[in-house]
Amino acid sequence: MHYNPKKISIEEANSSGIEVNFELMNNGEKRYRLVSFDGSSYCRTVAAENGAWQNSHYHKILSEFYVVQSGWIVYAEISPNGEPVLRCLNEGESVTVNPLVHHNIYICLQIL
């Protein structure tokens, strides 16, 4: 059996409830998102030229799942007792961020 997938156009994706959203952030990183009509999304983030911190934030309802595809990141959060927690994650490692957890990510420059 020969596998020959057909490309889906942006218009076809939109009619299925999927939109693309590409952004250049103030810190220089690039974000490539697929966003569903239900509000969920997948995002590939590419580091800024010199690496950079994102903006510290939290989410009231949603969780985030970070996967390091190449290079490394530093994951920072404020623990329930108010203490800062830092973790260095390498290629292949991941972290899940639960709602209401203040967190930030430093993404290193990825050398390709």
C-alpha positions as CSV (number, residue, x, y, z in Angstrom):
1,M,0.0,0.0,0.0
2,H,1.4,3.4,-1.0
3,Y,0.9,6.2,1.5
4,N,0.3,9.5,-0.2
5,P,-1.2,12.1,2.1
6,K,-3.1,15.1,0.6
7,K,-2.1,18.6,1.9
8,I,-4.9,20.4,3.8
9,S,-5.2,24.1,2.9
10,I,-5.5,26.9,5.5
11,E,-9.1,27.4,4.3
12,E,-9.9,23.7,4.8
13,A,-8.4,23.8,8.3
14,N,-10.4,26.9,9.1
15,S,-13.6,25.3,8.0
16,S,-12.8,22.4,10.4
17,G,-12.4,24.9,13.3
18,I,-8.6,25.1,13.2
19,E,-6.8,28.4,12.8
20,V,-3.1,29.2,12.6
21,N,-1.6,32.0,14.6
22,F,2.1,32.9,14.1
23,E,3.6,35.6,16.3
24,L,7.0,37.3,16.9
25,M,7.1,38.1,20.6
26,N,8.7,41.2,22.2
27,N,11.6,39.0,23.5
28,G,12.4,37.8,20.0
29,E,11.0,34.3,20.2
30,K,8.7,33.0,17.5
31,R,5.5,31.2,18.3
32,Y,3.7,29.0,15.8
33,R,0.2,28.0,17.0
34,L,-2.6,25.7,15.8
35,V,-5.8,26.9,17.6
36,S,-9.0,24.9,17.8
37,F,-12.5,26.4,18.0
38,D,-12.8,24.9,21.6
39,G,-9.9,27.2,22.8
40,S,-7.2,24.5,23.0
41,S,-4.0,25.0,21.1
42,Y,-0.6,23.6,20.3
43,C,2.3,25.9,20.1
44,R,5.9,25.5,18.9
45,T,8.1,28.1,20.3
46,V,11.5,28.9,18.7
47,A,14.0,30.7,20.9
48,A,15.2,34.3,20.3
49,E,18.6,34.8,18.8
50,N,20.2,35.1,22.3
51,G,17.7,33.2,24.3
52,A,15.2,35.0,26.6
53,W,12.7,34.7,29.4
54,Q,9.1,34.7,28.6
55,N,6.7,36.8,30.7
56,S,5.9,35.4,34.2
57,H,2.2,34.4,34.3
58,Y,-0.4,32.0,35.5
59,H,-3.7,30.6,34.1
60,K,-6.9,30.5,36.0
61,I,-8.3,27.4,34.4
62,L,-6.0,25.8,31.8
63,S,-2.9,23.7,32.2
64,E,0.2,23.9,30.0
65,F,2.4,21.1,28.9
66,Y,6.0,22.0,27.8
67,V,8.2,19.5,25.9
68,V,11.8,20.4,25.1
69,Q,12.4,19.2,21.5
70,S,16.0,20.5,21.3
71,G,18.4,22.4,23.5
72,W,17.2,23.2,27.0
73,I,14.9,25.5,29.0
74,V,14.7,26.7,32.6
75,Y,11.3,26.3,34.2
76,A,10.6,28.6,37.1
77,E,7.6,28.6,39.4
78,I,6.5,30.0,42.7
79,S,5.7,27.1,45.1
80,P,2.6,27.1,47.2
81,N,4.7,28.4,50.2
82,G,6.0,31.3,48.1
83,E,9.4,29.9,47.4
84,P,11.0,30.1,43.9
85,V,11.6,26.7,42.2
86,L,13.9,26.4,39.2
87,R,14.4,23.3,37.0
88,C,16.6,22.9,34.0
89,L,14.9,20.6,31.4
90,N,16.9,19.1,28.5
91,E,15.9,17.6,25.2
92,G,13.2,15.0,25.6
93,E,12.1,16.2,29.1
94,S,8.7,17.8,29.9
95,V,6.8,19.6,32.6
96,T,3.1,20.2,33.2
97,V,2.0,23.4,34.7
98,N,-1.3,23.3,36.6
99,P,-3.8,26.2,36.9
100,L,-3.0,29.0,39.3
101,V,0.7,28.2,39.3
102,H,2.9,31.4,38.7
103,H,5.6,30.3,36.2
104,N,8.1,31.5,33.7
105,I,10.3,29.8,31.0
106,Y,13.7,30.7,29.8
107,I,14.3,29.3,26.3
108,C,18.0,29.0,25.2
109,L,19.2,29.7,21.8
110,Q,18.8,26.5,19.7
111,I,21.8,25.9,17.5
112,L,20.6,24.0,14.4
